[in-house]
Amino acid sequence: MAEYNRVSECVGLITLRNPPVNALSAAVRQGIVDTVQRALSDPNVKSVVICGQNGIFCGGADIKEFGSNMTGPPLIPMIHAIESANKPVVAAIEGSALGGGLELALGCHYRIAHSKARLGLPEVSLGLLPAAGGSQLLPRLIGVPAALNLITTGRHVTAAEALQLGIVDQVTDHNTVDAAVKFALSVAGRSLDPRRISTHPCPQQPDLDAFFEEVMQKVRQSARGAIAPIACVQAVRAAATLPYAQGMERERELMATLFTSGQARALQYCFFAERAVGRWRMPSGARWDTSKPRPVHKAAVIGLGTMGRGITVALAQTGLSVIAVETQEKQLMEAKQAISAMLERGAKRRGVAPALDGVIYSQNIQAVADVDLVIEAVFEDIALKTKVFQQLSAVCKPGTLLCTNTSALDVDQLASETPNPELVVGMHFFAPAHVMKLLEVVYGPRSSPQAVATAMQLGKKMGKASVAVGNCRGFVGNRMLKPYIEEAFFLLEEGATPELVDQALEEFGFPMGVFRMSDLSGLDVGWRVRKGDGLVEPGTASGRSARIRQGRRYSPLGDLLCEEGRFGQKTGRGWYQYDKPGSRVARSDPWLHSFLGAYRAQHGLVARRIDHQEVLERCLYALINEGFHILDDGIAAGPEDIDVIYVSGYGWPRHRGGPMFYANMVGLAKVLERLEHYQQLHPEVPHLQPSSLLRRLVASGSPPIHKWGEAIKKLHSQL
Ligand SMILES: CCCCCC/C=C/CC(=O)SCCNC(=O)CCNC(=O)[C@H](O)C(C)(C)COP(=O)(O)OP(=O)(O)OC[C@H]1O[C@@H](n2cnc3c(N)ncnc32)[C@H](O)[C@@H]1OP(=O)(O)O
C-alpha cells in the first residue's frame, strides 16, 4: 500500500497506493512506516520524496475505518518519525492533501505542490479536529488567525493560497514528483532543525485572551450547536499557549470526546450519504450504472423570473451554451441585466471570466429548436406549464429532454401532454437556484432512465446535491414539510407563540424557525396552494367544527394573516413585524399576540404552557413520520436520499445527520411511542398516525439505518 523505489540514484521515492484517494488505511500507514524506515536506513539514500499514485497525494485518514476497531500503526508516531528523520523528506502534493494527508505533509520537511492541488484540514466537517498534530503544527507554521480560519471552516485552499500562507514551499505547473525529486536533491545535507515545525514557537498573537474570546463567540454563533468547531478553537488555543507536547496532549483529549460523539457519526454519515445518492435507482429497476446520460451541449430556460434567472446562471456557469427565453420584452431586459450581474459576481468570486457570451436571450420560443435540454421555469400554474410543454413539443428537435422546474405540480400530468412522456422529468430547484445546493430530480412512471440519468448528470455538473425522487404531491422535501408546518400552526392554537416555536427549532440547529422561514418565503405561497385545495374558507366561523376541514384538523391561522395583507417580510408584517417591507430583522409583534388571544377565544381554545420538547417532538416527529411513509411508498430510494434533501435544501442541521438519521439516533421505539402519545391526544390529525414502516422497524428490533432496507418493500437504497 506504499511502494518504495530509489530514483535519481540517491532519492527514496515512497508512493501511497490506495485508490481512489490514497486514504491512510491501516495498510497504508504500515506501508509508510516500513518504507520510511527502509529509506532512512539505506546509506545510498540522501533524501526522500513522498507522493500519491493517480494524481492525488492523500485524502486523509480512511473514514471507513472510524466505525470499527482501528488497527495498524497510529498516525502521530508515524508523522513524528518522519519529522525527526535525519534526511530531508519532501511531500510531492498533487490533487488533494486533506486532513491526515496534510498532517503527513506537515510532518515532512518540505512541501512542493502542483498548481491545481488543493490542501486543507476538513476534519471539522466530519465532526472531528485535526488530531494527528494538525491543530498544533499549522498555527506554528502559518500563525494563529490563518490556521484558525482553515481548521474551523475545513475549507480547502488552492496551491497558490497555500504558497502565500506558507503551507507549501514551491508550486509547479509541471510534473510534481519530478520537481520534488529535484528539490530533494538540492536540499540533501542541509540542516533540518529549522524545518521541523513542531520545534517552532507559535507566532505571537497580541491580546491572546481577547482574541480567542472573540473568535469563540463567532464560532459558537455560526456552529449552531455543532461541537467540533468549538473543540478546534480550543485545540488551536492550546497551540498558542502551551509547549508542543502539552498541546498534543490537549489535542488528543479533545479528539477523544469528538471521535465517539453522535455528531461525528452524523457528519460522517452525511459524507457517505451525499456520495450514495449519486448511485440512484428507480422502482422499475433502472439504475445509475446501467443508464447512459444523453450529451447536453446546449440548453434552454423558459421563463426568466427569479427561478429561471438562477437556473440560467447555474447552467451557464457549467460552460453550457444557454438560450434564455422570456416572452415579455421588459422582463427579458431586466432578466438580462440581472443574469449578467449574477454571472459577473460569481466569476469574480471564483477568479474566472464571466460566461456572459454563453447566454443568448430571446423572446421567441422558436429559438430553442436545436437545444438538447429545456428547463421550463414559468409561473407555478399547471395550465400555463401545459401550454408551454405543448409548444416545446412542437418546436424542439426530436429527442430533446423537457424538464419542468416545479415544487409541487404533477410531473406525470405534464408528461402526458407531450407526445414523448419518456423525455420528461421534473427538476425541482431551490431559490436562489444558482446558490442552493439541492436539486430534486423527479421521475414519473413514464420518465426514461436516460432522461433521469441526464438530469442527474447535469445537476452534478452544476455542483448540486442531486437526488432522484418519485412523483407525488410535494415530492420528498415539501411533502415532509407540510406536517411540520401544520404542527407549528396547531401549537400556536394551543398556546405557543411564533417566538417560542422558532427558538426551539433554532436551538435544535435550524438556521431559521418555521415562522421566520415562512415570513422570508412569503405566507401567500402556502395560501395560494391551500386555496387551490379548497381548504380556505371565510374566517367568521368559530369552534372546533370550523377547524375540521376535509375530515381532518385544520388551522386557518395562516389564511387569516394573509387576509390581513400580512405576507411576511415583503409586506413588513407576517408572523413578526419588520421595520419596513423587505427588511430582514424580525421583531416580536404585539398585534400578533393579541390576534392569537382573540382567535383562541373565538374558537374556545384555552392556551396552555408548551415547552421546547413538545415543539421538537410534534414538529420533527411529524416530519419524520412522513419520511417513513415516503420510504414505504418508494418515492425516495432510501433514508440517505431524504437526509441529503433535508440537509442540503431545508436547513436541517448537518451535525444531526438529517431527519431519518436523527430518528435512528433518538431511537425508533421512542419516536413511535411519542407519535402514539400525540396521536391519542389529537386523533383528528392523520399525520401523527405512525407509519406502518416505522411500526415494522420497531417490531423487528429497530435495526440500524443501513439495515432499514430489509423492512422497506420497495427499497433501492445504496448505503
Ligand atoms: C482518536 C483516534 C485518532 C484518529 C485520527 C484520525 C484522523 C483523522 C484525520 C482525517 O484525515 S479525517 C479525513 C479527512 N479527509 C477528508 O475529509 C477528505 C474527504 N474526501 C474528500 O473531500 C473527497 O473525497 C476528495 C478527496 C476531495 C476527492 O473528491 P472526488 O470528488 O474526486 O471524489 P469523491 O466522490 O468525493 O470520493 C471518491 C471515493 O473515495 C471515498 N473517499 C474519499 N475520501 C475518503 C477518505 N478519507 N476515507 C475513505 N474514503 C474516502 C469516497 O467515499 C468515494 O467513495 P464512494 O464509494 O463513492 O463513497
The ligand as a MOL file (V3000), in Angstrom:
LIG
                    3D

  0  0  0     0  0            999 V3000
M  V30 BEGIN CTAB
M  V30 COUNTS 59 61 0 0 0
M  V30 BEGIN ATOM
M  V30 1 C -8.5220 9.1040 18.4050 0
M  V30 2 C -8.3400 8.4850 17.0480 0
M  V30 3 C -7.4190 9.2880 16.1700 0
M  V30 4 C -7.7250 9.0090 14.7560 0
M  V30 5 C -7.0980 10.0550 13.9070 0
M  V30 6 C -7.9650 10.2340 12.7210 0
M  V30 7 C -7.5130 11.3790 11.9410 0
M  V30 8 C -8.3760 11.8570 11.0760 0
M  V30 9 C -7.9770 12.9200 10.2200 0
M  V30 10 C -8.5770 12.7450 8.8350 0
M  V30 11 O -7.8300 12.6640 7.9320 0
M  V30 12 S -10.2510 12.6820 8.6320 0
M  V30 13 C -10.4160 12.6270 6.8780 0
M  V30 14 C -10.1420 13.9550 6.2720 0
M  V30 15 N -10.3140 13.9110 4.8660 0
M  V30 16 C -11.4050 14.3320 4.2730 0
M  V30 17 O -12.3390 14.7800 4.8800 0
M  V30 18 C -11.4190 14.2190 2.7630 0
M  V30 19 C -12.6670 13.5680 2.3030 0
M  V30 20 N -12.6580 13.3830 0.8720 0
M  V30 21 C -12.9120 14.3740 0.0090 0
M  V30 22 O -13.0780 15.5150 0.3430 0
M  V30 23 C -13.0110 13.9860 -1.4270 0
M  V30 24 O -13.3060 12.6390 -1.4890 0
M  V30 25 C -11.7280 14.2500 -2.2540 0
M  V30 26 C -10.5130 13.6320 -1.6060 0
M  V30 27 C -11.5240 15.7640 -2.4090 0
M  V30 28 C -11.9180 13.6280 -3.6610 0
M  V30 29 O -13.1090 14.1370 -4.2360 0
M  V30 30 P -13.7550 13.4530 -5.5390 0
M  V30 31 O -14.9480 14.2650 -5.8770 0
M  V30 32 O -12.7060 13.2520 -6.5400 0
M  V30 33 O -14.1940 12.0080 -5.1100 0
M  V30 34 P -15.3100 11.5370 -4.0800 0
M  V30 35 O -16.5060 11.0990 -4.8290 0
M  V30 36 O -15.5090 12.5240 -3.0140 0
M  V30 37 O -14.6060 10.2880 -3.3990 0
M  V30 38 C -14.2850 9.1330 -4.1720 0
M  V30 39 C -14.4560 7.9420 -3.2820 0
M  V30 40 O -13.4730 7.9840 -2.2620 0
M  V30 41 C -14.0890 7.8730 -0.9890 0
M  V30 42 N -13.3030 8.6680 -0.0340 0
M  V30 43 C -12.8930 9.9330 -0.1880 0
M  V30 44 N -12.1660 10.3190 0.8590 0
M  V30 45 C -12.1060 9.2690 1.6930 0
M  V30 46 C -11.4940 9.0610 2.9510 0
M  V30 47 N -10.7580 9.9870 3.5730 0
M  V30 48 N -11.6590 7.8660 3.5230 0
M  V30 49 C -12.3690 6.8870 2.9180 0
M  V30 50 N -12.9760 7.0280 1.7200 0
M  V30 51 C -12.8310 8.2120 1.1220 0
M  V30 52 C -15.4790 8.4420 -1.2100 0
M  V30 53 O -16.3480 7.9640 -0.2240 0
M  V30 54 C -15.8020 7.9290 -2.5880 0
M  V30 55 O -16.1790 6.5790 -2.4880 0
M  V30 56 P -17.7200 6.1720 -2.5650 0
M  V30 57 O -17.6800 4.6900 -2.6050 0
M  V30 58 O -18.2700 6.8270 -3.7850 0
M  V30 59 O -18.3480 6.6870 -1.3050 0
M  V30 END ATOM
M  V30 BEGIN BOND
M  V30 1 1 1 2
M  V30 2 1 2 3
M  V30 3 1 3 4
M  V30 4 1 4 5
M  V30 5 1 5 6
M  V30 6 1 6 7
M  V30 7 2 7 8
M  V30 8 1 8 9
M  V30 9 1 9 10
M  V30 10 2 10 11
M  V30 11 1 10 12
M  V30 12 1 12 13
M  V30 13 1 13 14
M  V30 14 1 14 15
M  V30 15 1 15 16
M  V30 16 2 16 17
M  V30 17 1 16 18
M  V30 18 1 18 19
M  V30 19 1 19 20
M  V30 20 1 20 21
M  V30 21 2 21 22
M  V30 22 1 21 23
M  V30 23 1 23 24
M  V30 24 1 23 25
M  V30 25 1 25 26
M  V30 26 1 25 27
M  V30 27 1 25 28
M  V30 28 1 28 29
M  V30 29 1 29 30
M  V30 30 2 30 31
M  V30 31 1 30 32
M  V30 32 1 30 33
M  V30 33 1 33 34
M  V30 34 2 34 35
M  V30 35 1 34 36
M  V30 36 1 34 37
M  V30 37 1 37 38
M  V30 38 1 38 39
M  V30 39 1 39 40
M  V30 40 1 39 54
M  V30 41 1 40 41
M  V30 42 1 41 42
M  V30 43 1 41 52
M  V30 44 1 42 43
M  V30 45 1 42 51
M  V30 46 2 43 44
M  V30 47 1 44 45
M  V30 48 1 45 46
M  V30 49 2 45 51
M  V30 50 1 46 47
M  V30 51 2 46 48
M  V30 52 1 48 49
M  V30 53 2 49 50
M  V30 54 1 50 51
M  V30 55 1 52 53
M  V30 56 1 52 54
M  V30 57 1 54 55
M  V30 58 1 55 56
M  V30 59 2 56 57
M  V30 60 1 56 58
M  V30 61 1 56 59
M  V30 END BOND
M  V30 END CTAB
M  END
